[in-house]
Amino acid sequence: MHRNKNFERDEFSRNRVAPPRLNVLLAGVVLVIFASNCRDTSKTENLKSNPSNPMTNSTQTSSAANDPLAIHRRAITVDMHADTTQRLVDENVDLEQRLADGHFDAVRAKEGGLDAQFFSIWVEPELFGGGGAGATKRADVQIQAVRNLATSHPETWELATTAADIRRIAAAGKIAALMGMEGGYAIDEKIENVGRYYQMGVRYLSPAWSVSTSWAGSSGDEIGKTRGLNDFGKQVIREMNRLGMIVDVSHLSDKAFWDIVNTSTKPVIATHSGCRAITNVPRNLTDDMIVALAKTGGVVNVIFYPEHIEPGYAEKKKKVDAEIASLVQRASDAERGDAAHKKLARDRVRREEYLKRLPPVSVARIADHIDHIVNLVGIDHVGIGSDFDGIQAVPADLKSVAELPNLTRELLRRGYSESDIDKILGGNMLRVMEANEH
């Protein structure tokens, strides 16, 4: 049965408050400009380790308080979903270098003020199986690749599993590496494997990706339209609650979503989804879903993928896909590597052609989805989940992790306070992590 969806939405706080006019007036009479580069790492570390530490004078404090980049860097920014893990495994990329392609590396992450990245442990069932040894091996290899970041480059990365870890690592000026499992294929329908992956460091799991499992329906296939959670699926949710692994509803069918929120006793999240009221695609959440998820104490992390945030984009993309089908197939045939590398070749063509043939989308559209969630359930139930390196198109002014401050600028322009932005960028997810840990 569905959870009651007709309760008063006003029970959620609506504490999105524009900065007081007095602060704006004070900012207007500032005489001394804050004389340091906002991208200086040592300053960022000091701000995050001790945000109450006074500046050298009140003029500097006023300037820093009103500068969008400084506000962005004072926040602890947590991106709930990136598919860069597959690049580590299949392309052997070095994230310590500024990469010429893709959306993510450590250099650009530092430029963008990112403090914590949840790396997706994703097993594509068509390539590695919907269960069995192949799926488990693929997940295990990705987990080891994320762990290797911290062991190979401890000056940049540190493995994290708790909210306290993220805060400590951010204060030290490093990037926290975390893991979430996208699709439950690797647990191979064995409940003990949920605990195994928890012990390996996985801290969220979505029961299905775009292909339904036998125990959970997906939003991406026909069978998922009528499939929710079976008894084993509900057992998985209860085991996740017991362990402290967060339940992720992104990619789930509507029926599976309702089964999850009616089964879980801990806050539920969507790691990378949008609002169906704005962009009507099955991957997004309806208003009733957003309200129900918020009632669990959870967070909707807004995806950056244009197809899921821009109205009408999916239809345009479908038309382009038909136009470029022969180009995509030719690239796949020309690639002499394995199935994973053939997929990389196809995706490269799609990225190039989408950029040329599809209309640009702005970061403002991400903010529209954030606005919608805030207006619906309050500031405490929204976050960000980019899906970087898992998507073939990105907003024109948020092309990589380096441009994350553009989202903060847009939110400030719309009247969000620094406290609001702290919650959106990471504070809300830190709260949910803590709630699942206990």
C-alpha positions, 0 to 999 in steps of 0.5 A, spaced: 500 500 500 502 507 498 503 511 504 498 516 505 500 522 500 494 527 502 497 530 509 498 537 510 505 539 506 505 545 510 508 541 516 515 542 512 519 548 513 519 553 508 525 557 511 528 559 504 529 567 506 533 572 502 539 575 505 537 581 509 537 588 506 541 590 511 547 586 509 546 588 502 547 595 504 553 594 508 556 590 502 555 597 498 559 601 503 565 596 503 571 600 502 576 595 502 576 589 497 578 582 500 585 581 498 586 574 497 584 569 491 578 565 493 581 559 489 587 559 494 587 552 498 590 554 504 584 559 505 579 554 503 582 549 508 581 554 514 574 556 512 572 549 512 576 547 519 574 553 523 568 557 519 568 562 525 575 564 525 575 572 525 578 575 519 583 581 520 578 586 520 570 587 519 571 589 512 574 583 509 568 579 513 563 583 510 566 582 503 567 574 504 560 574 506 557 576 500 562 573 495 559 567 491 565 563 490 567 564 498 560 562 500 561 556 495 567 554 498 565 555 506 560 550 504 561 542 505 559 540 498 557 533 497 555 530 490 551 524 491 553 521 484 558 520 479 560 515 474 567 516 474 569 509 477 568 506 470 573 511 467 578 508 472 577 501 470 576 501 463 580 507 461 585 507 466 584 515 467 589 518 472 584 523 476 590 527 479 591 530 472 586 535 468 583 530 463 582 533 456 575 530 456 569 527 461 566 531 467 571 530 473 578 529 475 581 532 482 584 538 479 577 540 477 574 538 483 578 542 487 577 548 482 569 547 483 570 546 491 567 539 491 569 536 498 566 529 497 564 525 491 560 518 491 562 514 486 557 510 483 559 502 483 555 500 477 554 494 473 551 494 466 547 488 466 547 487 458 555 487 459 556 483 466 550 480 467 544 481 472 547 477 477 552 471 478 560 472 478 560 476 472 556 482 476 560 481 483 566 481 479 565 488 476 562 491 482 568 489 486 573 491 481 570 498 481 570 498 489 578 497 489 579 502 484 576 507 488 580 505 494 586 505 490 585 513 489 586 514 497 592 509 497 595 512 491 594 519 492 593 520 500 595 527 499 588 528 495 583 523 497 581 519 503 576 514 503 570 516 507 564 512 510 560 517 515 558 524 515 564 525 520 569 522 516 566 527 510 567 533 515 574 531 517 576 530 510 574 537 508 577 540 514 583 537 512 583 540 505 582 533 501 576 530 497 572 525 501 571 518 496 565 515 498 561 509 494 554 508 492 551 502 488 547 503 482 543 497 481 542 491 486 545 486 480 552 485 484 548 482 490 546 476 486 540 475 490 543 473 496 542 477 503 549 476 506 552 480 500 548 487 502 552 486 508 559 484 504 558 491 500 557 495 506 563 492 509 567 494 503 565 501 504 558 502 500 553 507 503 547 507 499 544 502 494 539 503 489 535 496 488 535 497 480 538 501 474 534 501 468 533 494 468 529 491 473 531 486 478 527 480 479 526 483 486 525 490 484 522 494 478 525 499 474 523 505 471 527 504 465 523 497 462 516 495 461 516 489 466 518 495 471 511 498 470 508 493 474 513 491 478 515 493 485 519 490 491 517 482 492 519 479 499 526 479 498 526 486 496 523 488 502 528 484 506 534 488 502 531 494 505 530 492 512 537 489 512 540 496 509 536 500 515 539 495 520 546 496 517 546 503 516 546 503 508 542 508 505 536 506 500 536 510 493 530 510 489 533 513 483 531 509 477 526 505 481 519 504 478 513 508 481 511 501 484 517 500 487 518 507 490 512 506 494 514 499 496 520 502 499 518 508 502 512 504 506 518 499 508 524 503 510 524 505 517 530 510 515 530 516 511 530 515 503 534 519 498 534 519 490 541 520 489 540 523 482 533 525 479 529 531 477 521 533 478 516 530 474 512 536 474 517 540 470 520 534 466 515 529 465 520 523 464 519 516 468 526 517 471 523 523 475 519 523 481 512 526 482 510 531 487 507 526 491 513 522 491 517 528 493 512 529 499 513 522 501 520 521 500 521 528 505 516 525 510 521 519 511 526 525 512 530 524 506 533 528 500 532 529 493 538 530 489 537 534 483 541 531 477 544 535 472 542 531 465 539 535 460 534 530 458 531 529 466 531 537 467 529 540 461 522 540 458 521 537 451 529 535 451 527 527 451 523 528 445 529 532 441 534 527 443 530 521 441 530 524 434 537 526 434 539 518 436 535 516 430 539 521 426 546 519 428 544 511 429 549 509 423 555 513 426 554 510 433 554 503 430 560 505 426 564 507 432 562 501 435 564 496 430 571 500 429 572 499 436 577 493 437 576 492 444 571 489 449 564 490 450 565 496 455 570 499 450 565 499 444 560 502 449 565 508 450 566 509 443 558 509 442 558 514 447 563 519 445 559 519 438 553 521 442 557 526 446 559 530 440 553 529 436 548 532 442 553 538 443 552 540 436 545 538 434 541 539 441 539 546 444 543 548 450 541 547 457 542 552 463 544 551 470 538 555 471 534 549 470 537 545 475 535 551 480 528 550 477 528 543 480 531 545 486 526 551 487 520 546 486 522 541 491 523 547 496 516 550 495 513 543 495 517 540 502 522 545 504 529 547 504 531 541 508 530 535 503 534 537 497 541 536 494 545 535 488 547 529 484 550 530 478 551 524 474 557 526 471 561 521 467 555 517 466 551 522 461 552 524 454 550 532 455 551 537 460 548 544 462 552 549 458 554 553 464 556 547 468 560 542 463 564 539 469 565 539 476 570 545 476 563 549 474 559 548 480 560 555 483 555 557 477 550 553 481 551 557 487 551 564 484 544 562 481 541 560 487 544 566 490 541 570 485 534 567 486 535 569 494 537 563 497 541 565 503 548 562 505 545 557 510 540 555 505 546 553 500 550 550 505 544 545 506 543 544 498 550 543 497 551 538 502 548 539 509 542 536 508 545 529 505 550 529 511 544 529 516 541 523 512 547 520 513 547 521 520 540 519 521 542 512 517 548 511 521 544 511 528 
